[in-house]
Each structure stands twice: as structure tokens, then as C-alpha cells.
């Protein structure tokens, strides 16, 4: 009984203590579990701290501390630190470089500032010597005016401090106008009668000589004619010429009504004409031209080798435009260009480039290659040799210069082998008519004279083996190439530089003259009498025509 009673008394007490013990046991287990769980978290925190890199940013006198994960680039570090910068800022180390511990990243803020200023362009002074005025007499034919240039200066700043300054742009607000003085000089030569009109360029201005060599009239006195184009219309009233231009153009075409003394030059709105421009015969103002494309490398252009026709009114209004030959790259040295020569009736053009000669039908644009020319391959890289070309007097033949064999297919390295040839248009045959004339023989056919004879003037190199740099003598020969003789100089000195001479527009041998430039002056020589005259003394003539 007692044992039974004892059992009853103890059991309730045990049952009351059991929950507390279980709770303590569970708490103990949880505590141990928590302590065990804290170890990985602390390790991760330590690992994260060890994988981060500290860096310092210096910008605009400010110091900014930051951190980034290992392996980050400077660019990523700046992005993480929310630092802004521009592409022109100077950042060291570079954006692509990997960040290292305690790296110092320096940012220099770069800014630019532009200012504009104006500069006076002093006008130039030009002097024109005029043999029609008494010696020492001076006239102001154009007052000089200063120009204005606007200069844009760009300054660079590093963190607000100027570090450099340079001119970023120049623009002409007002062109300067040259002062032009006309000074009289003593005439040293008696005047002689001349047929037709001689128009010449002296000091960049155009002059007309008509009636006698003393009667001279200024036509264009701007001082900017370049002599690339100079042609008189068939009625003798309109002058076609080229003027130097600025900016991106080489030159531009103009016309002038020379029989109207109050007329002013008229722009034809055509630019970059180097090799050819000429009036077509007739009363309508029609002209042909070929253009080039300007470029910075030598020779300053790339030829288009095209042929254009333009019709204008007397006021310069463009009435019509037509392309006869499209731009092309025909010829070995096509970049240099093509020379053209118009027939008397204006229907046909002869052309010459570095390796061929042919004809172009102006009405159809059809091109017919006639002659193969052996190119001259020893010239300097900035120019190419184009063979001299001329119609015969009756225009049934072409006179031309050629290198090596007249077939144009046999290679020659002999510097003396530059000759004159004649191509018969009716027989389609070529033949050599003069030997060793030099690169720049420039044949020119005479008018038909009273006895139905005709001649060819040409140049012959004094030193055929060095004809590229040689001076030349003036020769004439019969139309078939026979009986060559020297015309100038007769005494064996005073040779001329390469040029195309002109025949006077007459049909009597006694009145015949060949005109040419010698030492900057115009000279006339009668090839049949041997009489020659110097007709100018200003020593500044660069080009002329006689029509």
C-alpha cells in the first residue's frame, strides 16, 4: 500500500518538471545551432571585405574615397562612385586599366572656349607699265581697299586653367582690293602696222593692240587673269578668259564685250578650267570647255577629260547646257588632262592626251582614236607630257609631236627621240616629217598665202637630249615637212622658252608675221624676210592671241 501511495505522489511531480527540462534542452540545442550558423555569415562578411579594393578620386580639388570589387576597371569604379566626366577629360590611369588597392584616380576636367576677332588685310599694290604714256607719268586706275578677316581662336582649359590656344578657323569677311598704278615708260621701238587684234596678258591684266603696235587699250585691269583661257569670238567682239579665284576653286570663266568700252566682265558661272575653253564660230554666244576637279596633291587637280557646251545671252544668262563627252579616265596619265583643238567650222575637235590623238564629232559626241602615242614616262610625277597638235592649213591633216617610233608601240628610252609627224585624214596614214624636235615642238600651221602655199612653224630644242629643260629656236617648213629653216634667232643666241607661237591673220607673205614671247616681251618676225621687231618693253607678258 505504501509503495502504491508513494508512486502516486512522485509521478505528478515528475510530470510537472518534464516540460521545463524539455524547453531548456531545446533552448540549448538552438543556442548551439545559432552559434554554429554565425560562423559562415561572419566568414562571408570577412571574405566580402577582403574582395573589395579601396581607391581615391581626385577631381576639381576634391578628394573622394570609394571601394569596388576586385577586377573592376577604372571606368567601373567611377560608375560605382557615381562620378561624372566627359569624353575630353583627362583620366589617369586610363578607363580600361584595372583598379589596384589604394589607387589614386585623377580626373582633369577639360573645357574649350572660342573667341572671335577681326584682322585687317592690307591691300596689295600692283604696277602696270604702259608704253602709251609718257615716261614717269603715273595714273591710279584702281584705288586699294583693305579687307577684313575674321579669326576664330580656340582655348583649352584644364581644371579652369588655360593650357593652350590655337586658331581654329579663318574666314574672309571682306576681300582686299589691290591698288593698281599705271606708269608710263619710254617707248624704245617705232610702231608698226599690224593686222587683226593682238590681245595679251601683262601683269595679270588683258590689253588690246590694234592698228599699230603703239595703239593699246586696257580691257581687264583686275590683275587676276591666269592665261589658262584666252579666246576671241569669230566676230572679234567677245573675249573669253579665265581669272584666278579663291576658296576651293582654281579659276573661273568670264567674257567681255571688247567693242563696248563701258562693258564690264561677265561671269559665265563655270569654274576649274585648265586645258581648254573656246568660242564656237557664229553669232550665237556658244562656247566649249573641259573641267578638272581640284585636289590638294600635285598638280592641284584631277582632270575630268569631259567636253561641255554652254550657250549664254549677252548678259551672261545660261540659255542651255549640254555634255558632249562624259568625264572619263582614258589615257595612261588621265589625271593630267586632255588638250582639244577646234576646227575652223566648229564641227570637229581634234584631241590629244598622253597616249593618243583622235577626233570628236561635236554634233554626235562620237570619239574616234586615230594615232597611238608612246607615253613619255620619265617626266616628273606632278605633270604629264601631252603631244603638241595642230590642224593643217586645209584641215585635211593633223600635225603632231610623237615619242619613239611613229607607230606608238615600240618602246624607246632615247631622250632625243621626239619628232614631228603628219597624219593624213583622207588616207588614214602617218609619217614622220621632222627629226629630234624635242618634247615641246608645238607645230602651228600658217594661213594660206596668195600663191596657195602654206607653212608650219614649230620649235626645235637646242639640246635634244635634254629637251625637257632646253630652250628652243623657232623654225618653219613647208606644209609637207620639207625645207626647214631657222626663223629666230638668226645670230645663234636669244633662244626662247617653250610656247605656242602665232601667225598673223594675213594672206600676203610680205605682211606675214610670227609672234612670240621673248624675255617677257612680244616680238614679231617675218619668216620670209627675216625682219623682226620687239613691240613691247614691259617684260611682264605671259600669254597672247592674234586673231
FENNORKA-V892239 format. One line per field, one symbol per residue. ss: DSSP state (H for helix, E for strand, C for the rest). psi: psi as a letter, one per 40 degrees, with the letter a starting at -180 (. if undefined). burial: + if it has 16 or more other C-alpha atoms within 10 Angstrom, else -. A space follows every 10 residues. Layout:
ss=???
psi=???
burial=???
//
This chain:
ss=CHHHHHHHHH HHHHHHHHHH HHHHHHHHHH HHHHHHHHHH HHHHHHHHHH HEEEEEEEEC CEEEEEEEEC CCEHHHHHHH CCCCCCCCCE EECCCCCECC CCEEEEEECE EEEEEEEEEE ECCCEEEEEE CCCCCCCEEE EECCECEEEE EEEEEEEECC EEEEEEEEEE EEEECCECEE EEEECCCCCC CCEEEEEEEE EECCEEEEEE EECCCEEEEE CCCCEEEEEE EECCCCCEEE EEEECCCCCC EEEEEEECCC CCCCCEEEEE ECCCCEEEEC CCCCCEEEEE CEEECCCCCC EEECCCEEEE EECCCCCEEE EEEEECCCCC CCCCCCCCEE EECCCCCEEE EECCCEEEEE ECCCCCEEEE EECCCCCCCC CCCCCCCCEE ECCCCCEEEE EEECCCCCCC CCCCCCCEEE EEEECCCCEE EEEECCCCCC CCCEECCCCC CCCCEEEEEE ECCHHHCCCC CEEEEEEECC CCCCEEEECC CCCCCECCCC CEECCCCCHH HCCEEEEECC EEEEECCCCC CEEECCCCCC EEEEEEC
psi=dddddddddd dddddddddd dddddddddd dddddddddd dddddddddd eihiihhhhf eihhiiiiii eiiddddddd efhiiideih hhiideihhi hfihhhhhhh iihhiiiihh hiiihihhhh eeiihehhih ehiihiihhh hhhhihhhfe hheihiheih ihdhiihihh hhhiihhehi iihiiahhhi hhfeihihhh ciedhihhdh feeeheedhh ihideedhhh iiihiabeid aiiiihgeeh eeiiihhefh ifhddhhiii iidighiiii iihiidiiee ihidfihihh hiieeehhdi ihhdhiiifi idfdddahii hhideedihi ihaeeiiaih hddeehhhhd hhhhiheeii eeiihhhiii iidefeihhi iihbiedeeh iheheeghih ihhhddefii iheiifeidg dgihiiihid eeiiihiiih hdgdefedei iiihiiiide eifiihdhid eeifiiihih iiiigiehdd eiihiihhfe ihihhhedee hihheieefe hdiiih.
burial=---------- ---------- ---------- ---------- ---------- -++++++-+- -----++++- -+++++++-- ----+----+ +-+-+--+++ ---+++++++ +--------- +-+--+++++ +++----+-- -+-+++++++ +++++++++- ---------- -----+++++ +++++-+--- +--++-++++ ++++++++++ -+++-+++++ ++++++++++ +++----+++ +++++----+ ++++++++-- ----++++-- ++++++++++ +---++++++ ++++------ ++++++++++ ++---+---- ---++-+--+ +-++++++++ ++-----+++ ++++++++++ -+--+----+ ++++++---- ---+++++++ +++---++++ ++++++-+-- -+--++++++ ++++-----+ -+++-+++++ ++++++++-- ---+++++++ +++++-++++ +++++++++- +----++++- ----++++-+ +++++++-+- -+++++++++ +++++++--- -+++++++-+ +++++++
//
